């Protein structure tokens, strides 16, 4: 009985170590987007100055804009009215 329990413990431990190794490999492996170190492949330029964009902001030009009474802000369902902007803009 003791040897079968030991075998089960060893097999479960090996299974956990294998799963851990696969999780580390998935986390660390290079993907297609990692073509250059330190840069994202999908860097979008700012619509105003051309620097790398950090966010998008509503431009207020949608004729069908919506109003959110909870925040008091207008918004648009059309992503064309959210140009990419850098931190300065």
Secondary structure as GFF3:
##gff-version 3
##sequence-region A 1 89
A	DSSP	alpha_helix	2	28	.	.	.	ID=ss1
A	DSSP	beta_strand	55	58	.	.	.	ID=ss2
A	DSSP	beta_strand	66	68	.	.	.	ID=ss3
A	DSSP	beta_strand	73	75	.	.	.	ID=ss4
A	DSSP	three_ten_helix	79	81	.	.	.	ID=ss5
A	DSSP	beta_strand	82	85	.	.	.	ID=ss6
###
